[in-house]
């Protein structure tokens, strides 16, 4: 998911996207401990999505304060 797509989302959609990515990352972590991972890059992609969402949320919060 690109940052441009994320910026077009509402605050609620961003929070839901971050939550879904965190849950998917948790499931992948559990899966990697118990068996072989099917998609090794999926954890990295989820972390990147979470980081992008948090960055956009921080930017929006700073813009509201100004």
PDBQT receptor file of N, H, CA, C and O in Angstrom, charges set to zero:
ATOM      1  N   UNK A   1       0.842  -1.167   0.000  1.00  0.00    +0.000 N 
ATOM      2  CA  UNK A   1       0.000   0.000   0.000  1.00  0.00    +0.000 C 
ATOM      3  C   UNK A   1       0.896   1.241   0.000  1.00  0.00    +0.000 C 
ATOM      4  O   UNK A   1       1.803   1.371   0.822  1.00  0.00    +0.000 OA
ATOM      5  N   UNK A   2       0.629   2.118  -0.911  1.00  0.00    +0.000 N 
ATOM      6  H   UNK A   2      -0.108   2.012  -1.579  1.00  0.00    +0.000 HD
ATOM      7  CA  UNK A   2       1.435   3.321  -1.053  1.00  0.00    +0.000 C 
ATOM      8  C   UNK A   2       0.975   4.397  -0.081  1.00  0.00    +0.000 C 
ATOM      9  O   UNK A   2      -0.169   4.399   0.372  1.00  0.00    +0.000 OA
ATOM     10  N   UNK A   3       1.886   5.309   0.231  1.00  0.00    +0.000 N 
ATOM     11  H   UNK A   3       2.816   5.307  -0.137  1.00  0.00    +0.000 HD
ATOM     12  CA  UNK A   3       1.583   6.403   1.150  1.00  0.00    +0.000 C 
ATOM     13  C   UNK A   3       0.476   7.293   0.576  1.00  0.00    +0.000 C 
ATOM     14  O   UNK A   3      -0.343   7.825   1.326  1.00  0.00    +0.000 OA
ATOM     15  N   UNK A   4       0.449   7.454  -0.733  1.00  0.00    +0.000 N 
ATOM     16  H   UNK A   4       1.114   7.022  -1.342  1.00  0.00    +0.000 HD
ATOM     17  CA  UNK A   4      -0.581   8.275  -1.367  1.00  0.00    +0.000 C 
ATOM     18  C   UNK A   4      -1.962   7.690  -1.107  1.00  0.00    +0.000 C 
ATOM     19  O   UNK A   4      -2.908   8.423  -0.821  1.00  0.00    +0.000 OA
ATOM     20  N   UNK A   5      -2.077   6.369  -1.207  1.00  0.00    +0.000 N 
ATOM     21  H   UNK A   5      -1.308   5.773  -1.439  1.00  0.00    +0.000 HD
ATOM     22  CA  UNK A   5      -3.357   5.707  -0.941  1.00  0.00    +0.000 C 
ATOM     23  C   UNK A   5      -3.761   5.880   0.522  1.00  0.00    +0.000 C 
ATOM     24  O   UNK A   5      -4.934   6.087   0.833  1.00  0.00    +0.000 OA
ATOM     25  N   UNK A   6      -2.781   5.794   1.405  1.00  0.00    +0.000 N 
ATOM     26  H   UNK A   6      -1.828   5.626   1.152  1.00  0.00    +0.000 HD
ATOM     27  CA  UNK A   6      -3.064   5.924   2.831  1.00  0.00    +0.000 C 
ATOM     28  C   UNK A   6      -3.498   7.341   3.187  1.00  0.00    +0.000 C 
ATOM     29  O   UNK A   6      -4.357   7.524   4.049  1.00  0.00    +0.000 OA
ATOM     30  N   UNK A   7      -2.915   8.342   2.537  1.00  0.00    +0.000 N 
ATOM     31  H   UNK A   7      -2.217   8.193   1.837  1.00  0.00    +0.000 HD
ATOM     32  CA  UNK A   7      -3.261   9.737   2.831  1.00  0.00    +0.000 C 
ATOM     33  C   UNK A   7      -4.701  10.060   2.441  1.00  0.00    +0.000 C 
ATOM     34  O   UNK A   7      -5.313  10.971   2.998  1.00  0.00    +0.000 OA
ATOM     35  N   UNK A   8      -5.240   9.303   1.475  1.00  0.00    +0.000 N 
ATOM     36  H   UNK A   8      -4.743   8.562   1.023  1.00  0.00    +0.000 HD
ATOM     37  CA  UNK A   8      -6.610   9.528   1.031  1.00  0.00    +0.000 C 
ATOM     38  C   UNK A   8      -7.636   8.927   1.994  1.00  0.00    +0.000 C 
ATOM     39  O   UNK A   8      -8.827   9.225   1.902  1.00  0.00    +0.000 OA
ATOM     40  N   UNK A   9      -7.172   8.083   2.915  1.00  0.00    +0.000 N 
ATOM     41  H   UNK A   9      -6.204   7.840   2.989  1.00  0.00    +0.000 HD
ATOM     42  CA  UNK A   9      -8.077   7.424   3.858  1.00  0.00    +0.000 C 
ATOM     43  C   UNK A   9      -8.434   8.349   5.014  1.00  0.00    +0.000 C 
ATOM     44  O   UNK A   9      -7.716   9.302   5.315  1.00  0.00    +0.000 OA
ATOM     45  N   UNK A  10      -9.561   8.045   5.652  1.00  0.00    +0.000 N 
ATOM     46  H   UNK A  10     -10.144   7.270   5.407  1.00  0.00    +0.000 HD
ATOM     47  CA  UNK A  10      -9.957   8.791   6.843  1.00  0.00    +0.000 C 
ATOM     48  C   UNK A  10      -9.150   8.288   8.039  1.00  0.00    +0.000 C 
ATOM     49  O   UNK A  10      -8.449   7.280   7.947  1.00  0.00    +0.000 OA
ATOM     50  N   UNK A  11      -9.255   8.998   9.153  1.00  0.00    +0.000 N 
ATOM     51  H   UNK A  11      -9.824   9.817   9.227  1.00  0.00    +0.000 HD
ATOM     52  CA  UNK A  11      -8.533   8.601  10.361  1.00  0.00    +0.000 C 
ATOM     53  C   UNK A  11      -8.959   7.218  10.836  1.00  0.00    +0.000 C 
ATOM     54  O   UNK A  11      -8.123   6.426  11.272  1.00  0.00    +0.000 OA
ATOM     55  N   UNK A  12     -10.249   6.922  10.753  1.00  0.00    +0.000 N 
ATOM     56  H   UNK A  12     -10.928   7.565  10.399  1.00  0.00    +0.000 HD
ATOM     57  CA  UNK A  12     -10.756   5.619  11.192  1.00  0.00    +0.000 C 
ATOM     58  C   UNK A  12     -10.236   4.498  10.295  1.00  0.00    +0.000 C 
ATOM     59  O   UNK A  12      -9.871   3.425  10.776  1.00  0.00    +0.000 OA
ATOM     60  N   UNK A  13     -10.205   4.755   8.991  1.00  0.00    +0.000 N 
ATOM     61  H   UNK A  13     -10.502   5.626   8.600  1.00  0.00    +0.000 HD
ATOM     62  CA  UNK A  13      -9.699   3.752   8.055  1.00  0.00    +0.000 C 
ATOM     63  C   UNK A  13      -8.213   3.491   8.293  1.00  0.00    +0.000 C 
ATOM     64  O   UNK A  13      -7.760   2.350   8.212  1.00  0.00    +0.000 OA
ATOM     65  N   UNK A  14      -7.455   4.550   8.585  1.00  0.00    +0.000 N 
ATOM     66  H   UNK A  14      -7.824   5.478   8.651  1.00  0.00    +0.000 HD
ATOM     67  CA  UNK A  14      -6.035   4.389   8.866  1.00  0.00    +0.000 C 
ATOM     68  C   UNK A  14      -5.816   3.516  10.096  1.00  0.00    +0.000 C 
ATOM     69  O   UNK A  14      -4.973   2.619  10.094  1.00  0.00    +0.000 OA
ATOM     70  N   UNK A  15      -6.582   3.789  11.138  1.00  0.00    +0.000 N 
ATOM     71  H   UNK A  15      -7.266   4.518  11.140  1.00  0.00    +0.000 HD
ATOM     72  CA  UNK A  15      -6.440   3.008  12.375  1.00  0.00    +0.000 C 
ATOM     73  C   UNK A  15      -6.783   1.546  12.128  1.00  0.00    +0.000 C 
ATOM     74  O   UNK A  15      -6.104   0.654  12.635  1.00  0.00    +0.000 OA
ATOM     75  N   UNK A  16      -7.830   1.296  11.354  1.00  0.00    +0.000 N 
ATOM     76  H   UNK A  16      -8.382   2.021  10.942  1.00  0.00    +0.000 HD
ATOM     77  CA  UNK A  16      -8.233  -0.072  11.036  1.00  0.00    +0.000 C 
ATOM     78  C   UNK A  16      -7.159  -0.771  10.206  1.00  0.00    +0.000 C 
ATOM     79  O   UNK A  16      -6.872  -1.946  10.433  1.00  0.00    +0.000 OA
ATOM     80  N   UNK A  17      -6.568  -0.066   9.256  1.00  0.00    +0.000 N 
ATOM     81  H   UNK A  17      -6.801   0.889   9.072  1.00  0.00    +0.000 HD
ATOM     82  CA  UNK A  17      -5.508  -0.636   8.424  1.00  0.00    +0.000 C 
ATOM     83  C   UNK A  17      -4.302  -1.011   9.270  1.00  0.00    +0.000 C 
ATOM     84  O   UNK A  17      -3.724  -2.082   9.087  1.00  0.00    +0.000 OA
ATOM     85  N   UNK A  18      -3.916  -0.136  10.194  1.00  0.00    +0.000 N 
ATOM     86  H   UNK A  18      -4.385   0.735  10.342  1.00  0.00    +0.000 HD
ATOM     87  CA  UNK A  18      -2.778  -0.429  11.070  1.00  0.00    +0.000 C 
ATOM     88  C   UNK A  18      -3.077  -1.622  11.968  1.00  0.00    +0.000 C 
ATOM     89  O   UNK A  18      -2.209  -2.464  12.202  1.00  0.00    +0.000 OA
ATOM     90  N   UNK A  19      -4.295  -1.692  12.464  1.00  0.00    +0.000 N 
ATOM     91  H   UNK A  19      -5.000  -1.008  12.273  1.00  0.00    +0.000 HD
ATOM     92  CA  UNK A  19      -4.683  -2.802  13.342  1.00  0.00    +0.000 C 
ATOM     93  C   UNK A  19      -4.665  -4.126  12.583  1.00  0.00    +0.000 C 
ATOM     94  O   UNK A  19      -4.189  -5.135  13.103  1.00  0.00    +0.000 OA
ATOM     95  N   UNK A  20      -5.181  -4.123  11.359  1.00  0.00    +0.000 N 
ATOM     96  H   UNK A  20      -5.567  -3.304  10.937  1.00  0.00    +0.000 HD
ATOM     97  CA  UNK A  20      -5.186  -5.341  10.545  1.00  0.00    +0.000 C 
ATOM     98  C   UNK A  20      -3.763  -5.792  10.222  1.00  0.00    +0.000 C 
ATOM     99  O   UNK A  20      -3.465  -6.986  10.263  1.00  0.00    +0.000 OA
ATOM    100  N   UNK A  21      -2.890  -4.844   9.902  1.00  0.00    +0.000 N 
ATOM    101  H   UNK A  21      -3.132  -3.875   9.869  1.00  0.00    +0.000 HD
ATOM    102  CA  UNK A  21      -1.502  -5.184   9.595  1.00  0.00    +0.000 C 
ATOM    103  C   UNK A  21      -0.791  -5.736  10.825  1.00  0.00    +0.000 C 
ATOM    104  O   UNK A  21       0.005  -6.668  10.712  1.00  0.00    +0.000 OA
ATOM    105  N   UNK A  22      -1.070  -5.174  11.995  1.00  0.00    +0.000 N 
ATOM    106  H   UNK A  22      -1.717  -4.418  12.087  1.00  0.00    +0.000 HD
ATOM    107  CA  UNK A  22      -0.459  -5.662  13.231  1.00  0.00    +0.000 C 
ATOM    108  C   UNK A  22      -0.937  -7.076  13.555  1.00  0.00    +0.000 C 
ATOM    109  O   UNK A  22      -0.148  -7.916  13.988  1.00  0.00    +0.000 OA
ATOM    110  N   UNK A  23      -2.222  -7.335  13.346  1.00  0.00    +0.000 N 
ATOM    111  H   UNK A  23      -2.862  -6.652  12.995  1.00  0.00    +0.000 HD
ATOM    112  CA  UNK A  23      -2.751  -8.676  13.589  1.00  0.00    +0.000 C 
ATOM    113  C   UNK A  23      -2.167  -9.684  12.608  1.00  0.00    +0.000 C 
ATOM    114  O   UNK A  23      -1.834 -10.804  12.993  1.00  0.00    +0.000 OA
ATOM    115  N   UNK A  24      -2.043  -9.295  11.350  1.00  0.00    +0.000 N 
ATOM    116  H   UNK A  24      -2.314  -8.385  11.037  1.00  0.00    +0.000 HD
ATOM    117  CA  UNK A  24      -1.451 -10.178  10.344  1.00  0.00    +0.000 C 
ATOM    118  C   UNK A  24       0.009 -10.459  10.686  1.00  0.00    +0.000 C 
ATOM    119  O   UNK A  24       0.486 -11.582  10.523  1.00  0.00    +0.000 OA
ATOM    120  N   UNK A  25       0.713  -9.437  11.161  1.00  0.00    +0.000 N 
ATOM    121  H   UNK A  25       0.325  -8.524  11.294  1.00  0.00    +0.000 HD
ATOM    122  CA  UNK A  25       2.106  -9.604  11.549  1.00  0.00    +0.000 C 
ATOM    123  C   UNK A  25       2.226 -10.567  12.729  1.00  0.00    +0.000 C 
ATOM    124  O   UNK A  25       3.142 -11.389  12.773  1.00  0.00    +0.000 OA
ATOM    125  N   UNK A  26       1.310 -10.466  13.677  1.00  0.00    +0.000 N 
ATOM    126  H   UNK A  26       0.566  -9.798  13.642  1.00  0.00    +0.000 HD
ATOM    127  CA  UNK A  26       1.304 -11.368  14.831  1.00  0.00    +0.000 C 
ATOM    128  C   UNK A  26       1.098 -12.812  14.379  1.00  0.00    +0.000 C 
ATOM    129  O   UNK A  26       1.801 -13.718  14.827  1.00  0.00    +0.000 OA
ATOM    130  N   UNK A  27       0.124 -13.016  13.484  1.00  0.00    +0.000 N 
ATOM    131  H   UNK A  27      -0.447 -12.279  13.120  1.00  0.00    +0.000 HD
ATOM    132  CA  UNK A  27      -0.127 -14.373  12.985  1.00  0.00    +0.000 C 
ATOM    133  C   UNK A  27       1.089 -14.928  12.248  1.00  0.00    +0.000 C 
ATOM    134  O   UNK A  27       1.414 -16.108  12.377  1.00  0.00    +0.000 OA
ATOM    135  N   UNK A  28       1.761 -14.072  11.473  1.00  0.00    +0.000 N 
ATOM    136  H   UNK A  28       1.498 -13.113  11.368  1.00  0.00    +0.000 HD
ATOM    137  CA  UNK A  28       2.955 -14.517  10.738  1.00  0.00    +0.000 C 
ATOM    138  C   UNK A  28       4.092 -14.868  11.694  1.00  0.00    +0.000 C 
ATOM    139  O   UNK A  28       4.844 -15.813  11.456  1.00  0.00    +0.000 OA
ATOM    140  N   UNK A  29       4.212 -14.099  12.778  1.00  0.00    +0.000 N 
ATOM    141  H   UNK A  29       3.601 -13.331  12.972  1.00  0.00    +0.000 HD
ATOM    142  CA  UNK A  29       5.250 -14.402  13.771  1.00  0.00    +0.000 C 
ATOM    143  C   UNK A  29       5.008 -15.749  14.422  1.00  0.00    +0.000 C 
ATOM    144  O   UNK A  29       5.938 -16.537  14.595  1.00  0.00    +0.000 OA
ATOM    145  N   UNK A  30       3.768 -16.015  14.780  1.00  0.00    +0.000 N 
ATOM    146  H   UNK A  30       3.013 -15.375  14.639  1.00  0.00    +0.000 HD
ATOM    147  CA  UNK A  30       3.420 -17.301  15.379  1.00  0.00    +0.000 C 
ATOM    148  C   UNK A  30       3.664 -18.426  14.377  1.00  0.00    +0.000 C 
ATOM    149  O   UNK A  30       4.198 -19.477  14.730  1.00  0.00    +0.000 OA
ATOM    150  N   UNK A  31       3.274 -18.198  13.139  1.00  0.00    +0.000 N 
ATOM    151  H   UNK A  31       2.840 -17.344  12.853  1.00  0.00    +0.000 HD
ATOM    152  CA  UNK A  31       3.464 -19.199  12.093  1.00  0.00    +0.000 C 
ATOM    153  C   UNK A  31       4.943 -19.486  11.868  1.00  0.00    +0.000 C 
ATOM    154  O   UNK A  31       5.326 -20.638  11.665  1.00  0.00    +0.000 OA
ATOM    155  N   UNK A  32       5.771 -18.457  11.902  1.00  0.00    +0.000 N 
ATOM    156  H   UNK A  32       5.460 -17.521  12.067  1.00  0.00    +0.000 HD
ATOM    157  CA  UNK A  32       7.195 -18.656  11.648  1.00  0.00    +0.000 C 
ATOM    158  C   UNK A  32       7.866 -19.439  12.765  1.00  0.00    +0.000 C 
ATOM    159  O   UNK A  32       8.873 -20.108  12.534  1.00  0.00    +0.000 OA
ATOM    160  N   UNK A  33       7.319 -19.365  13.973  1.00  0.00    +0.000 N 
ATOM    161  H   UNK A  33       6.501 -18.822  14.161  1.00  0.00    +0.000 HD
ATOM    162  CA  UNK A  33       7.892 -20.122  15.076  1.00  0.00    +0.000 C 
ATOM    163  C   UNK A  33       7.474 -21.584  15.030  1.00  0.00    +0.000 C 
ATOM    164  O   UNK A  33       8.211 -22.455  15.492  1.00  0.00    +0.000 OA
ATOM    165  N   UNK A  34       6.307 -21.858  14.481  1.00  0.00    +0.000 N 
ATOM    166  H   UNK A  34       5.708 -21.150  14.105  1.00  0.00    +0.000 HD
ATOM    167  CA  UNK A  34       5.806 -23.220  14.493  1.00  0.00    +0.000 C 
ATOM    168  C   UNK A  34       6.060 -23.976  13.193  1.00  0.00    +0.000 C 
ATOM    169  O   UNK A  34       6.134 -25.204  13.194  1.00  0.00    +0.000 OA
ATOM    170  N   UNK A  35       6.190 -23.266  12.111  1.00  0.00    +0.000 N 
ATOM    171  H   UNK A  35       6.130 -22.268  12.110  1.00  0.00    +0.000 HD
ATOM    172  CA  UNK A  35       6.407 -23.918  10.830  1.00  0.00    +0.000 C 
ATOM    173  C   UNK A  35       7.140 -22.981   9.886  1.00  0.00    +0.000 C 
ATOM    174  O   UNK A  35       7.489 -21.860  10.258  1.00  0.00    +0.000 OA
ATOM    175  N   UNK A  36       7.367 -23.433   8.692  1.00  0.00    +0.000 N 
ATOM    176  H   UNK A  36       7.084 -24.344   8.391  1.00  0.00    +0.000 HD
ATOM    177  CA  UNK A  36       8.059 -22.628   7.701  1.00  0.00    +0.000 C 
ATOM    178  C   UNK A  36       7.142 -21.533   7.161  1.00  0.00    +0.000 C 
ATOM    179  O   UNK A  36       5.966 -21.774   6.888  1.00  0.00    +0.000 OA
ATOM    180  N   UNK A  37       7.687 -20.343   7.013  1.00  0.00    +0.000 N 
ATOM    181  H   UNK A  37       8.642 -20.147   7.234  1.00  0.00    +0.000 HD
ATOM    182  CA  UNK A  37       6.904 -19.210   6.513  1.00  0.00    +0.000 C 
ATOM    183  C   UNK A  37       6.649 -19.379   5.023  1.00  0.00    +0.000 C 
ATOM    184  O   UNK A  37       7.529 -19.789   4.267  1.00  0.00    +0.000 OA
ATOM    185  N   UNK A  38       5.428 -19.053   4.619  1.00  0.00    +0.000 N 
ATOM    186  H   UNK A  38       4.713 -18.720   5.233  1.00  0.00    +0.000 HD
ATOM    187  CA  UNK A  38       5.090 -19.113   3.203  1.00  0.00    +0.000 C 
ATOM    188  C   UNK A  38       5.564 -17.854   2.472  1.00  0.00    +0.000 C 
ATOM    189  O   UNK A  38       6.006 -17.922   1.325  1.00  0.00    +0.000 OA
ATOM    190  N   UNK A  39       5.469 -16.721   3.139  1.00  0.00    +0.000 N 
ATOM    191  H   UNK A  39       5.110 -16.666   4.071  1.00  0.00    +0.000 HD
ATOM    192  CA  UNK A  39       5.856 -15.450   2.525  1.00  0.00    +0.000 C 
ATOM    193  C   UNK A  39       6.772 -14.697   3.486  1.00  0.00    +0.000 C 
ATOM    194  O   UNK A  39       6.287 -13.932   4.319  1.00  0.00    +0.000 OA
ATOM    195  N   UNK A  40       8.078 -14.895   3.388  1.00  0.00    +0.000 N 
ATOM    196  H   UNK A  40       8.473 -15.517   2.711  1.00  0.00    +0.000 HD
ATOM    197  CA  UNK A  40       9.000 -14.264   4.335  1.00  0.00    +0.000 C 
ATOM    198  C   UNK A  40       8.980 -12.739   4.302  1.00  0.00    +0.000 C 
ATOM    199  O   UNK A  40       9.274 -12.097   5.310  1.00  0.00    +0.000 OA
ATOM    200  N   UNK A  41       8.643 -12.163   3.177  1.00  0.00    +0.000 N 
ATOM    201  H   UNK A  41       8.404 -12.684   2.358  1.00  0.00    +0.000 HD
ATOM    202  CA  UNK A  41       8.632 -10.697   3.075  1.00  0.00    +0.000 C 
ATOM    203  C   UNK A  41       7.347 -10.083   3.612  1.00  0.00    +0.000 C 
ATOM    204  O   UNK A  41       7.257  -8.861   3.730  1.00  0.00    +0.000 OA
ATOM    205  N   UNK A  42       6.363 -10.892   3.935  1.00  0.00    +0.000 N 
ATOM    206  H   UNK A  42       6.436 -11.885   3.839  1.00  0.00    +0.000 HD
ATOM    207  CA  UNK A  42       5.075 -10.374   4.390  1.00  0.00    +0.000 C 
ATOM    208  C   UNK A  42       5.212  -9.621   5.710  1.00  0.00    +0.000 C 
ATOM    209  O   UNK A  42       4.545  -8.607   5.914  1.00  0.00    +0.000 OA
ATOM    210  N   UNK A  43       6.068 -10.103   6.603  1.00  0.00    +0.000 N 
ATOM    211  H   UNK A  43       6.610 -10.927   6.436  1.00  0.00    +0.000 HD
ATOM    212  CA  UNK A  43       6.265  -9.414   7.885  1.00  0.00    +0.000 C 
ATOM    213  C   UNK A  43       6.841  -8.023   7.660  1.00  0.00    +0.000 C 
ATOM    214  O   UNK A  43       6.430  -7.060   8.307  1.00  0.00    +0.000 OA
ATOM    215  N   UNK A  44       7.780  -7.925   6.752  1.00  0.00    +0.000 N 
ATOM    216  H   UNK A  44       8.114  -8.707   6.226  1.00  0.00    +0.000 HD
ATOM    217  CA  UNK A  44       8.393  -6.627   6.457  1.00  0.00    +0.000 C 
ATOM    218  C   UNK A  44       7.373  -5.677   5.843  1.00  0.00    +0.000 C 
ATOM    219  O   UNK A  44       7.325  -4.500   6.200  1.00  0.00    +0.000 OA
ATOM    220  N   UNK A  45       6.561  -6.181   4.924  1.00  0.00    +0.000 N 
ATOM    221  H   UNK A  45       6.600  -7.137   4.634  1.00  0.00    +0.000 HD
ATOM    222  CA  UNK A  45       5.523  -5.353   4.298  1.00  0.00    +0.000 C 
ATOM    223  C   UNK A  45       4.538  -4.834   5.346  1.00  0.00    +0.000 C 
ATOM    224  O   UNK A  45       4.146  -3.668   5.308  1.00  0.00    +0.000 OA
ATOM    225  N   UNK A  46       4.141  -5.696   6.277  1.00  0.00    +0.000 N 
ATOM    226  H   UNK A  46       4.460  -6.643   6.308  1.00  0.00    +0.000 HD
ATOM    227  CA  UNK A  46       3.214  -5.275   7.323  1.00  0.00    +0.000 C 
ATOM    228  C   UNK A  46       3.832  -4.208   8.217  1.00  0.00    +0.000 C 
ATOM    229  O   UNK A  46       3.160  -3.245   8.586  1.00  0.00    +0.000 OA
ATOM    230  N   UNK A  47       5.096  -4.369   8.566  1.00  0.00    +0.000 N 
ATOM    231  H   UNK A  47       5.642  -5.151   8.266  1.00  0.00    +0.000 HD
ATOM    232  CA  UNK A  47       5.771  -3.366   9.396  1.00  0.00    +0.000 C 
ATOM    233  C   UNK A  47       5.844  -2.026   8.661  1.00  0.00    +0.000 C 
ATOM    234  O   UNK A  47       5.685  -0.969   9.272  1.00  0.00    +0.000 OA
ATOM    235  N   UNK A  48       6.084  -2.075   7.354  1.00  0.00    +0.000 N 
ATOM    236  H   UNK A  48       6.213  -2.933   6.857  1.00  0.00    +0.000 HD
ATOM    237  CA  UNK A  48       6.144  -0.850   6.571  1.00  0.00    +0.000 C 
ATOM    238  C   UNK A  48       4.790  -0.148   6.525  1.00  0.00    +0.000 C 
ATOM    239  O   UNK A  48       4.714   1.077   6.617  1.00  0.00    +0.000 OA
ATOM    240  N   UNK A  49       3.724  -0.932   6.382  1.00  0.00    +0.000 N 
ATOM    241  H   UNK A  49       3.785  -1.927   6.307  1.00  0.00    +0.000 HD
ATOM    242  CA  UNK A  49       2.377  -0.351   6.367  1.00  0.00    +0.000 C 
ATOM    243  C   UNK A  49       2.082   0.325   7.698  1.00  0.00    +0.000 C 
ATOM    244  O   UNK A  49       1.561   1.440   7.733  1.00  0.00    +0.000 OA
ATOM    245  N   UNK A  50       2.418  -0.353   8.797  1.00  0.00    +0.000 N 
ATOM    246  H   UNK A  50       2.842  -1.258   8.768  1.00  0.00    +0.000 HD
ATOM    247  CA  UNK A  50       2.183   0.208  10.125  1.00  0.00    +0.000 C 
ATOM    248  C   UNK A  50       2.962   1.509  10.292  1.00  0.00    +0.000 C 
ATOM    249  O   UNK A  50       2.431   2.491  10.809  1.00  0.00    +0.000 OA
ATOM    250  N   UNK A  51       4.216   1.515   9.856  1.00  0.00    +0.000 N 
ATOM    251  H   UNK A  51       4.648   0.717   9.435  1.00  0.00    +0.000 HD
ATOM    252  CA  UNK A  51       5.045   2.711   9.981  1.00  0.00    +0.000 C 
ATOM    253  C   UNK A  51       4.486   3.865   9.148  1.00  0.00    +0.000 C 
ATOM    254  O   UNK A  51       4.479   5.009   9.601  1.00  0.00    +0.000 OA
ATOM    255  N   UNK A  52       4.022   3.572   7.942  1.00  0.00    +0.000 N 
ATOM    256  H   UNK A  52       4.028   2.642   7.574  1.00  0.00    +0.000 HD
ATOM    257  CA  UNK A  52       3.448   4.619   7.094  1.00  0.00    +0.000 C 
ATOM    258  C   UNK A  52       2.187   5.206   7.721  1.00  0.00    +0.000 C 
ATOM    259  O   UNK A  52       1.983   6.420   7.712  1.00  0.00    +0.000 OA
ATOM    260  N   UNK A  53       1.341   4.326   8.265  1.00  0.00    +0.000 N 
ATOM    261  H   UNK A  53       1.506   3.339   8.271  1.00  0.00    +0.000 HD
ATOM    262  CA  UNK A  53       0.106   4.795   8.896  1.00  0.00    +0.000 C 
ATOM    263  C   UNK A  53       0.425   5.683  10.087  1.00  0.00    +0.000 C 
ATOM    264  O   UNK A  53      -0.162   6.754  10.243  1.00  0.00    +0.000 OA
ATOM    265  N   UNK A  54       1.349   5.246  10.923  1.00  0.00    +0.000 N 
ATOM    266  H   UNK A  54       1.827   4.376  10.796  1.00  0.00    +0.000 HD
ATOM    267  CA  UNK A  54       1.705   6.031  12.117  1.00  0.00    +0.000 C 
ATOM    268  C   UNK A  54       2.308   7.379  11.723  1.00  0.00    +0.000 C 
ATOM    269  O   UNK A  54       2.052   8.387  12.382  1.00  0.00    +0.000 OA
ATOM    270  N   UNK A  55       3.102   7.406  10.659  1.00  0.00    +0.000 N 
ATOM    271  H   UNK A  55       3.310   6.587  10.123  1.00  0.00    +0.000 HD
ATOM    272  CA  UNK A  55       3.685   8.659  10.184  1.00  0.00    +0.000 C 
ATOM    273  C   UNK A  55       2.597   9.624   9.726  1.00  0.00    +0.000 C 
ATOM    274  O   UNK A  55       2.632  10.809  10.060  1.00  0.00    +0.000 OA
ATOM    275  N   UNK A  56       1.643   9.124   8.971  1.00  0.00    +0.000 N 
ATOM    276  H   UNK A  56       1.615   8.162   8.700  1.00  0.00    +0.000 HD
ATOM    277  CA  UNK A  56       0.554   9.971   8.486  1.00  0.00    +0.000 C 
ATOM    278  C   UNK A  56      -0.288  10.474   9.652  1.00  0.00    +0.000 C 
ATOM    279  O   UNK A  56      -0.703  11.633   9.660  1.00  0.00    +0.000 OA
ATOM    280  N   UNK A  57      -0.543   9.615  10.638  1.00  0.00    +0.000 N 
ATOM    281  H   UNK A  57      -0.206   8.673  10.632  1.00  0.00    +0.000 HD
ATOM    282  CA  UNK A  57      -1.301  10.041  11.817  1.00  0.00    +0.000 C 
ATOM    283  C   UNK A  57      -0.566  11.141  12.577  1.00  0.00    +0.000 C 
ATOM    284  O   UNK A  57      -1.188  12.092  13.048  1.00  0.00    +0.000 OA
ATOM    285  N   UNK A  58       0.739  11.016  12.695  1.00  0.00    +0.000 N 
ATOM    286  H   UNK A  58       1.245  10.243  12.312  1.00  0.00    +0.000 HD
ATOM    287  CA  UNK A  58       1.537  12.038  13.376  1.00  0.00    +0.000 C 
ATOM    288  C   UNK A  58       1.503  13.358  12.607  1.00  0.00    +0.000 C 
ATOM    289  O   UNK A  58       1.392  14.429  13.203  1.00  0.00    +0.000 OA
ATOM    290  N   UNK A  59       1.601  13.271  11.283  1.00  0.00    +0.000 N 
ATOM    291  H   UNK A  59       1.691  12.401  10.799  1.00  0.00    +0.000 HD
ATOM    292  CA  UNK A  59       1.546  14.473  10.461  1.00  0.00    +0.000 C 
ATOM    293  C   UNK A  59       0.193  15.173  10.594  1.00  0.00    +0.000 C 
ATOM    294  O   UNK A  59       0.124  16.398  10.687  1.00  0.00    +0.000 OA
ATOM    295  N   UNK A  60      -0.863  14.394  10.601  1.00  0.00    +0.000 N 
ATOM    296  H   UNK A  60      -0.807  13.398  10.525  1.00  0.00    +0.000 HD
ATOM    297  CA  UNK A  60      -2.206  14.983  10.739  1.00  0.00    +0.000 C 
ATOM    298  C   UNK A  60      -2.386  15.618  12.108  1.00  0.00    +0.000 C 
ATOM    299  O   UNK A  60      -2.996  16.681  12.221  1.00  0.00    +0.000 OA
ATOM    300  N   UNK A  61      -1.867  14.986  13.140  1.00  0.00    +0.000 N 
ATOM    301  H   UNK A  61      -1.372  14.122  13.048  1.00  0.00    +0.000 HD
ATOM    302  CA  UNK A  61      -1.972  15.533  14.499  1.00  0.00    +0.000 C 
ATOM    303  C   UNK A  61      -1.212  16.855  14.586  1.00  0.00    +0.000 C 
ATOM    304  O   UNK A  61      -1.682  17.805  15.212  1.00  0.00    +0.000 OA
ATOM    305  N   UNK A  62      -0.039  16.911  13.959  1.00  0.00    +0.000 N 
ATOM    306  H   UNK A  62       0.342  16.139  13.451  1.00  0.00    +0.000 HD
ATOM    307  CA  UNK A  62       0.752  18.141  13.990  1.00  0.00    +0.000 C 
ATOM    308  C   UNK A  62       0.055  19.248  13.199  1.00  0.00    +0.000 C 
ATOM    309  O   UNK A  62       0.120  20.418  13.578  1.00  0.00    +0.000 OA
ATOM    310  N   UNK A  63      -0.610  18.881  12.102  1.00  0.00    +0.000 N 
ATOM    311  H   UNK A  63      -0.662  17.931  11.795  1.00  0.00    +0.000 HD
ATOM    312  CA  UNK A  63      -1.305  19.876  11.301  1.00  0.00    +0.000 C 
ATOM    313  C   UNK A  63      -2.509  20.442  12.046  1.00  0.00    +0.000 C 
ATOM    314  O   UNK A  63      -2.840  21.617  11.889  1.00  0.00    +0.000 OA
ATOM    315  N   UNK A  64      -3.163  19.616  12.855  1.00  0.00    +0.000 N 
ATOM    316  H   UNK A  64      -2.894  18.661  12.983  1.00  0.00    +0.000 HD
ATOM    317  CA  UNK A  64      -4.322  20.080  13.621  1.00  0.00    +0.000 C 
ATOM    318  C   UNK A  64      -3.906  21.039  14.725  1.00  0.00    +0.000 C 
ATOM    319  O   UNK A  64      -4.656  21.954  15.066  1.00  0.00    +0.000 OA
ATOM    320  N   UNK A  65      -2.716  20.840  15.288  1.00  0.00    +0.000 N 
ATOM    321  H   UNK A  65      -2.107  20.097  15.011  1.00  0.00    +0.000 HD
ATOM    322  CA  UNK A  65      -2.215  21.722  16.351  1.00  0.00    +0.000 C 
ATOM    323  C   UNK A  65      -1.823  23.082  15.817  1.00  0.00    +0.000 C 
ATOM    324  O   UNK A  65      -1.915  24.085  16.525  1.00  0.00    +0.000 OA
ATOM    325  N   UNK A  66      -1.389  23.118  14.577  1.00  0.00    +0.000 N 
ATOM    326  H   UNK A  66      -1.314  22.303  14.002  1.00  0.00    +0.000 HD
ATOM    327  CA  UNK A  66      -0.923  24.384  13.993  1.00  0.00    +0.000 C 
ATOM    328  C   UNK A  66      -2.037  25.290  13.587  1.00  0.00    +0.000 C 
ATOM    329  O   UNK A  66      -1.788  26.386  13.084  1.00  0.00    +0.000 OA
TER     330      UNK A  66
